[in-house]
């Protein structure tokens, strides 16, 4: 398996070995390293102990006489050494790590609150059908914070994370790779939410994502299902936290839906849902727009499987040359400083603010009320030349006119924003 994490490093895995290559094909110092069994799925990467260097979390499974025998979890420092004496951690038969990646949450202000999750599948019958699953949540010292067992008709995928109900706690979502009634949402203790699991339509779940596709505070759970027989079809489902579908769900593109993702394709501050499908006629790429739903990293947490440069600031694997919380849209040097009109405007409660920086220097982006009182300093740090985007949340403010001011060197510009609740 090969995982391309950045232009700087390429991480590969094979039987009993993982390796990190530099961009020029040379092996990074300290690698390769032995690992028990086969590391088949993406590692989770991040600075889990706050020392400024990235660590890698691998799950793997071991074959004995061509039979999957056991599972393990290993954490390496970025120099290839084991993270601590707690690792690797072994899980004896019948548990194995077959179909999912570890999923990592980092609390930069309190490393004791950092955790990662894994899914262990249990082969309780012959063939490739797994019915018992163990969901585990660990701290970085190897202590189990939560453990829950669930039954499903096939193996669970990666636990994706997000504050779905805006409670301040991280929730989880995942689905099984085959058969339905197994798309589920879990709370921070890995307890299944009321209203779940959900069946959808089709035979296979392919991907799960968390993000905001409707007006309101809470996030949504997005997944695609597909059925290959007889002619091949697929649906894209989007749910509320209680298991109720949104009014327009499901979407029914032509062909088998292979994958879904969410992003801001045209950099206009609004979110798009993207899907690829397969049919007898070939491949198709679909994109749906959601006017008035701003794209922010808070509302679309993680690219889900393992890492995100804006949330984990993966020093040692992703260069720490960009400020966390700001989305650099490109690195071209603009001809001039520009503060663009926020989008959407009017907004409720969140909006995106885009600006151009023509010369490296300290940048201040501040929001004021109509009386000139400073309400929020969105940015106050040095930035490289480029185009940036940052989100502003007016949840705690009343409806009215607000002002956003950009200042860098001698450049000062102010725009008016309309919060309408």
Secondary structure, DSSP 8 states (H G I E B T S, - for coil): -EEE-SSSEEEEEEEEEEEEEETTS-B-TT--EEEEEE--S--EEE-TTSSSS-EEEEEEEEEETTEEEEEEEEEE-TTSSBSSTT-SEEE-TTEE--S---EEE--TT-GGG-EEEEEEEE--SSTT---EEEEEEEETTS-EEEEEEEE-SS-B---EEE-TT-SSS-EEEE-BSSSSS-BEEE-TTS-B-TT--B--SSSEEEEEEEE--SSSSS-EEEEEEEE-SSS-EEEEEEE-TTS-B-TT--B--SSEEEEEEEE-TTSSSEEEEEEEEEETTEEEEEEEEEEEEE--TTTS---SSS--HHHH--TTTS-S-S-TT-EEEE----SS-EE---BSSSBSSEEEEEEEE-S-EEEEEEEE-TT--EEEEEEEEEE-SEEEEEEEE-TTS-SEEEEEEEEETTEEEEEEEEE--
